[in-house]
Structure formats: structure tokens, C-alpha cells
Amino acid sequence: MNPAQELYVNLSNETGKVVIGKEESKKIIFATFLVKGNILIEGVPGIAKTLLARVFARAMGLRFSRIQFTPDLMPSDILGSSMYNQGKGAFEFVPGPIFSDFILADEINRAPAKTQAALLESMEEKQVTIDNCRYDMSENFMVFATQNPLEFEGTYTLPEAQLDRFMVRILFDYPDAEEELAVLESALEVTGINELLERVQPPTSLPLQIRNARDFVGTVVVDNKILLYIRDLIGASRSLDELLLGNSPRSGQMLLRLSRAYAALEGSTFVTPDHVRELVPHVLPHRWVIKPEAEIQQTPVESILRALFDTVKVPE
């Protein structure tokens, strides 16, 4: 196995002690981490979105910070603020919870747009600017945001600019019957989440393993035909009848980066069209703006994806 696969197997074994199922989602999350992307998880409450984030951070040995988004949350509650130190007679910056490795932005769409926008600079540039001073984020900085479906009461639509900063959106659904039974059985053995987290132990020499895994991802070969395929998919999205706004060049870059990491986790030394096609549903649709008539007709995203794939020829 290559270094990325080895680290992922260790991670999967540890997270599997707590989070049952969702193997494909775990792989995509880890691939996103390797290429320093951000993740948006959407699903109804109670299906382990938050738990998966906490378990992932613990399994990776990362500093973890949880921010519970509420309608009254202010940007300074996330970034921090300058406080007057009477002893020194000067203002001092007190860092907020965003200064960590793994940031869980829980129920991000319960906060208004002004507060959501406080994350934009850190998500894109891995830094924040406060009082004209720049503060760099951790090398392993990653935003893992969860949101409830927009039909739920008290939720706000995320601005397009912020959605575009999320490399991946993953839709969580209810577990199947076998997985749900396993969840119930595990509940007989523990009394709280802290007991669950104690089961998870990060591997030794983790910083070195992460660097080796990322270095290997950088060696994954991308043929020119794959570049053209991604370019054509992005371009075709802008001319689909159902879409008012298609994908930007940034989304093409993110699809390319993620495809290299995903190929590495699949044990490949090069990206194939199948790798790209498997990731498209997680990278492109959350950036679309659907035309009102398509929304009225409740056109499913799956049918738009089929139209996109039918429009662009798969390279040989």
C-alpha cells in the first residue's frame, strides 16, 4: 500500500470503532483533508454528523474546536477580539475558537450571513485578518461544517461565495436496517460520547505520516485527457438548461486536487475518468444556482448530473 492508503486504513479502523457505516463518506473526507479542503455535511439531526467530525479529529490527533452556530453568534465569537489589559495598559488579542486544527462549524446555516462570512478568509487563504493584523492558521487547518436541510425552521441559506469555499458537500442519510441495529447494540455498551471517543487512538508518528501521504498525492499522475475532461465538465455545466449559474474555474481546480487524493486512496498512481465521475456529485452541485422553473418542477439533482455526463464524452 502507498503512504496515503496506509494512513487511511489506520484512520478507518479507528473511526469504525465509533461511527458505523458511511465508508465512502469517510474516504472522501480523508481525501479532502489530504488536499487541505473544507467539507460541508448536510442531513437531518441525529445521524452522526457531529460525531463523525469529533471522531475524525481524534483519530488524526488534531486539535479540535467546536463552534455551535446560533442566530445570535457574532463574528468576534469565532475569530476572537482585542481586550484591554489593564496591567499592561494596552490591548491584547484573545484568539477565538477558530485557531485550532479541526474546526467543527455545527449547524452553520443557523447563523446569519454576516457570521457565516467570518469563516471565508480562513477557509480560502488559511489566515484571518483582525485589527489590520494577519494571523496564520495551522498547517492542518480544516473546516468541517454541518447543516440541516433548509426546510427546517430557523435556518439561513449559505451565500454562494461561502458554498464555493467548500471543496465537498456530502449528503448524509439514515442508516440501513443492519447499520441501525449495530448503532443500537453499541448504545448498550456505553453511556456517553466521551466513552465512545476513548476507544479511538491516533497512530504514532502522525505528523510524518500525514506529510508522506500528502507528498504521495502530489506524485499522482494526471494525464492531459483528464484535464480536458474536467475542463469540459465545468464548461458544460454553464450551458445546462436547468442551471442559472454553473461551475467556476475554482470548482474545477478543487475537483482536480480531490481526484488525485481519491486516486491515491484507491491504490492508483494516476487519475482515471472514473475517479473524476465518482467525485463530481460531491464537488459540483452545491455550487449550482438552479433556474426558478427547474425548482418549481422539482428537477432532481441526479437528472441534472446525468445530463452533464451525457453532454461530455468520457476520454479513452
C-alpha positions as CSV (number, residue, x, y, z in Angstrom):
1,M,0.0,0.0,0.0
2,N,1.1,3.6,-0.6
3,P,1.5,6.0,2.3
4,A,-2.0,7.6,1.8
5,Q,-3.6,4.2,1.9
6,E,-1.8,3.1,5.0
7,L,-2.8,6.2,6.9
8,Y,-6.4,5.8,5.7
9,V,-6.6,2.2,6.8
10,N,-5.5,3.2,10.3
11,L,-7.9,6.1,10.3
12,S,-10.8,3.9,9.1
13,N,-10.1,1.2,11.7
14,E,-10.2,3.8,14.5
15,T,-13.3,5.7,13.3
16,G,-15.1,2.4,12.7
17,K,-14.9,1.8,16.4
18,V,-17.4,4.6,16.9
19,V,-19.1,5.5,13.6
20,I,-20.8,2.6,11.9
21,G,-21.0,2.6,8.1
22,K,-20.6,5.6,5.9
23,E,-17.3,4.2,4.5
24,E,-17.4,6.1,1.2
25,S,-18.1,9.3,3.0
26,K,-15.1,8.7,5.3
27,K,-12.8,8.1,2.3
28,I,-13.9,11.4,0.7
29,I,-13.5,13.3,3.9
30,F,-9.9,11.9,4.3
31,A,-9.1,12.7,0.7
32,T,-10.3,16.2,1.3
33,F,-8.1,16.5,4.4
34,L,-5.1,15.4,2.4
35,V,-5.5,18.3,-0.1
36,K,-6.4,20.8,2.6
37,G,-10.0,21.3,1.6
38,N,-13.1,22.1,3.6
39,I,-16.2,19.9,3.9
40,L,-19.9,20.6,4.2
41,I,-22.1,17.8,5.6
42,E,-25.9,18.1,5.1
43,G,-28.5,15.9,6.7
44,V,-31.3,15.7,9.3
45,P,-30.4,15.9,13.0
46,G,-29.3,12.8,14.8
47,I,-27.4,10.9,12.0
48,A,-23.9,11.2,13.4
49,K,-22.7,14.3,11.5
50,T,-21.1,15.9,14.6
51,L,-19.9,12.6,16.0
52,L,-18.1,11.8,12.8
53,A,-16.3,15.2,13.0
54,R,-15.2,14.6,16.6
55,V,-14.0,11.1,15.9
56,F,-12.1,12.1,12.8
57,A,-10.2,14.8,14.7
58,R,-9.4,12.4,17.5
59,A,-8.3,9.6,15.1
60,M,-6.0,12.1,13.4
61,G,-4.6,13.5,16.6
62,L,-5.7,17.0,15.6
63,R,-6.6,19.9,17.9
64,F,-10.4,20.1,17.9
65,S,-12.6,23.1,18.3
66,R,-16.4,23.2,18.0
67,I,-18.4,26.3,17.2
68,Q,-22.2,26.0,17.7
69,F,-23.8,28.4,15.2
70,T,-26.8,30.2,16.6
71,P,-28.8,33.2,15.3
72,D,-27.1,35.5,17.9
73,L,-23.5,34.3,17.2
74,M,-21.2,37.2,16.3
75,P,-18.0,37.2,14.1
76,S,-15.9,38.0,17.1
77,D,-17.2,34.9,18.8
78,I,-15.5,32.9,16.1
79,L,-12.3,34.9,15.3
80,G,-11.6,36.4,18.7
81,S,-11.2,40.1,19.7
82,S,-8.9,42.6,21.3
83,M,-9.3,43.0,25.0
84,Y,-7.8,45.8,27.1
85,N,-5.1,44.6,29.6
86,Q,-5.1,47.0,32.5
87,G,-1.8,45.6,33.8
88,K,0.0,46.3,30.5
89,G,-2.1,49.4,29.6
90,A,-2.6,48.0,26.1
91,F,-5.0,46.0,24.0
92,E,-4.2,42.3,23.5
93,F,-5.7,39.9,21.0
94,V,-7.6,37.0,22.5
95,P,-7.8,34.2,19.9
96,G,-11.2,32.7,19.2
97,P,-12.1,29.0,18.7
98,I,-11.1,29.2,15.0
99,F,-7.5,29.0,16.0
100,S,-7.3,25.2,16.0
101,D,-6.6,22.4,13.6
102,F,-10.1,20.9,13.0
103,I,-13.0,23.3,13.2
104,L,-16.5,21.9,13.6
105,A,-18.9,24.6,12.5
106,D,-22.0,22.9,13.8
107,E,-25.3,23.8,12.2
108,I,-23.6,26.6,10.2
109,N,-26.9,27.6,8.5
110,R,-28.5,28.6,11.8
111,A,-26.3,31.8,11.9
112,P,-27.0,34.8,9.7
113,A,-24.8,35.6,6.7
114,K,-22.5,38.1,8.5
115,T,-21.4,35.5,10.9
116,Q,-21.0,32.8,8.3
117,A,-18.8,35.2,6.3
118,A,-16.4,35.4,9.2
119,L,-15.1,32.0,8.0
120,L,-14.4,33.0,4.4
121,E,-10.8,34.2,4.7
122,S,-9.7,31.3,6.8
123,M,-11.3,28.7,4.5
124,E,-9.7,30.1,1.4
125,E,-6.4,31.6,2.4
126,K,-5.7,29.8,5.7
127,Q,-5.4,33.1,7.6
128,V,-7.5,35.7,9.3
129,T,-7.1,39.5,9.5
130,I,-8.1,41.2,12.7
131,D,-7.4,44.8,13.5
132,N,-5.1,45.0,10.5
133,C,-3.0,42.1,11.8
134,R,-2.7,38.8,9.9
135,Y,-2.8,35.5,11.8
136,D,-1.9,32.3,10.0
137,M,-3.9,29.2,10.6
138,S,-2.5,25.7,11.4
139,E,-0.9,23.6,8.6
140,N,-3.7,21.1,9.2
141,F,-6.5,23.7,9.4
142,M,-9.8,22.3,8.1
143,V,-13.4,23.5,8.4
144,F,-15.9,20.7,8.8
145,A,-19.4,22.3,8.7
146,T,-22.7,20.6,9.2
147,Q,-26.1,22.0,8.2
148,N,-29.7,20.9,8.5
149,P,-31.9,20.9,5.4
150,L,-33.2,24.4,4.6
151,E,-36.8,23.4,5.1
152,F,-36.1,23.2,8.9
153,E,-37.2,26.2,10.9
154,G,-34.6,28.8,11.8
155,T,-32.1,28.1,9.0
156,Y,-30.4,30.6,6.6
157,T,-29.2,29.8,3.1
158,L,-25.4,29.9,2.8
159,P,-24.2,32.6,0.4
160,E,-22.9,31.3,-2.9
161,A,-19.4,32.8,-2.1
162,Q,-19.2,30.6,1.0
163,L,-20.6,27.5,-0.6
164,D,-17.8,27.9,-3.2
165,R,-15.2,27.6,-0.5
166,F,-16.3,24.1,0.5
167,M,-14.4,21.6,-1.6
168,V,-17.0,18.9,-0.9
169,R,-20.6,18.6,0.1
170,I,-21.7,15.2,1.4
171,L,-25.3,14.3,1.9
172,F,-26.0,12.1,5.0
173,D,-29.0,9.8,5.0
174,Y,-30.5,7.4,7.5
175,P,-28.5,4.2,8.1
176,D,-29.8,1.0,6.6
177,A,-31.5,-1.6,8.9
178,E,-28.3,-3.6,9.6
179,E,-26.3,-0.4,10.5
180,E,-29.1,0.9,12.7
181,L,-29.2,-2.3,14.6
182,A,-25.4,-2.1,15.2
183,V,-25.9,1.5,16.4
184,L,-28.5,0.3,18.9
185,E,-26.2,-2.5,20.1
186,S,-23.3,-0.1,20.6
187,A,-25.6,2.0,22.8
188,L,-25.9,-0.9,25.3
189,E,-22.2,-0.7,26.0
190,V,-21.6,3.0,26.6
191,T,-23.3,5.8,28.5
192,G,-22.0,8.9,26.7
193,I,-19.9,10.3,23.8
194,N,-16.7,10.6,25.9
195,E,-16.7,6.8,26.5
196,L,-17.0,6.4,22.7
197,L,-14.2,8.8,22.0
198,E,-11.9,6.9,24.4
199,R,-12.0,4.0,22.1
200,V,-10.2,6.0,19.4
201,Q,-6.4,6.2,19.5
202,P,-4.4,8.2,16.9
203,P,-1.5,6.3,15.3
204,T,2.1,7.1,16.3
205,S,4.4,9.3,14.2
206,L,1.2,11.0,12.8
207,P,2.8,14.3,11.5
208,L,5.3,12.4,9.5
209,Q,2.6,10.0,8.1
210,I,0.5,13.0,7.1
211,R,3.4,14.6,5.2
212,N,4.3,11.4,3.5
213,A,0.6,10.8,2.4
214,R,0.4,14.4,1.0
215,D,3.7,14.0,-0.8
216,F,2.5,10.8,-2.4
217,V,-0.7,12.5,-3.5
218,G,1.5,15.1,-5.3
219,T,3.0,12.3,-7.3
220,V,-0.3,11.0,-8.7
221,V,-0.2,11.5,-12.5
222,V,-2.9,13.5,-14.3
223,D,-3.0,12.9,-18.0
224,N,-3.8,15.8,-20.3
225,K,-7.0,14.0,-21.3
226,I,-8.2,14.1,-17.7
227,L,-7.5,17.9,-17.6
228,L,-9.6,18.3,-20.8
229,Y,-12.3,16.1,-19.3
230,I,-12.6,18.2,-16.2
231,R,-12.4,21.4,-18.2
232,D,-15.3,20.2,-20.4
233,L,-17.4,19.1,-17.5
234,I,-17.0,22.6,-15.9
235,G,-17.7,24.3,-19.1
236,A,-20.8,22.2,-19.9
237,S,-22.3,23.0,-16.5
238,R,-22.6,26.6,-17.6
239,S,-24.8,25.8,-20.5
240,L,-27.2,23.3,-19.0
241,D,-30.8,24.3,-19.4
242,E,-31.7,23.8,-15.7
243,L,-28.9,26.0,-14.4
244,L,-28.8,29.7,-14.0
245,L,-25.2,29.5,-12.7
246,G,-22.8,26.7,-13.5
247,N,-19.4,25.9,-12.1
248,S,-16.4,28.3,-11.7
249,P,-12.8,27.6,-12.5
250,R,-12.2,27.2,-8.8
251,S,-14.5,24.2,-8.7
252,G,-12.5,22.6,-11.5
253,Q,-9.3,23.1,-9.5
254,M,-10.9,21.5,-6.4
255,L,-12.2,18.6,-8.5
256,L,-8.7,18.0,-9.9
257,R,-7.0,18.2,-6.5
258,L,-9.5,15.9,-4.8
259,S,-9.3,13.4,-7.7
260,R,-5.6,13.0,-7.1
261,A,-6.1,12.2,-3.4
262,Y,-9.0,9.9,-4.1
263,A,-7.0,8.0,-6.7
264,A,-4.2,7.6,-4.2
265,L,-6.6,6.1,-1.6
266,E,-7.9,3.8,-4.3
267,G,-4.3,2.5,-4.8
268,S,-3.8,4.1,-8.2
269,T,-0.8,6.1,-9.3
270,F,-2.8,8.1,-11.9
271,V,-6.3,9.7,-12.1
272,T,-8.9,7.9,-14.2
273,P,-12.2,9.3,-15.6
274,D,-14.0,7.0,-13.1
275,H,-12.3,8.8,-10.2
276,V,-13.5,12.1,-11.6
277,R,-17.0,10.9,-12.2
278,E,-17.3,9.5,-8.7
279,L,-16.4,12.8,-7.1
280,V,-18.4,15.1,-9.4
281,P,-21.7,14.7,-7.4
282,H,-19.8,15.8,-4.2
283,V,-17.9,18.7,-5.7
284,L,-20.1,20.4,-8.4
285,P,-23.8,20.5,-7.5
286,H,-23.7,22.6,-4.3
287,R,-22.2,25.5,-6.4
288,W,-25.1,25.5,-8.9
289,V,-27.8,28.1,-8.9
290,I,-30.9,26.3,-10.4
291,K,-33.3,28.2,-12.6
292,P,-36.7,29.0,-10.9
293,E,-38.6,27.0,-13.4
294,A,-36.5,23.9,-12.7
295,E,-37.1,24.5,-9.0
296,I,-40.8,24.7,-9.5
297,Q,-40.7,21.5,-11.4
298,Q,-38.6,20.0,-8.6
299,T,-36.0,18.8,-11.0
300,P,-33.7,16.3,-9.1
301,V,-30.0,17.0,-9.0
302,E,-29.4,13.4,-10.2
303,S,-31.1,14.2,-13.5
304,I,-29.0,17.3,-14.0
305,L,-25.9,15.3,-13.3
306,R,-27.0,12.7,-15.9
307,A,-27.5,15.5,-18.4
308,L,-24.0,16.8,-17.6
309,F,-22.3,13.4,-18.0
310,D,-24.2,12.8,-21.3
311,T,-23.0,16.1,-22.7
312,V,-19.3,15.4,-22.2
313,K,-17.6,12.5,-23.8
314,V,-15.6,10.3,-21.5
315,P,-11.9,10.1,-22.6
316,E,-10.5,6.8,-23.6
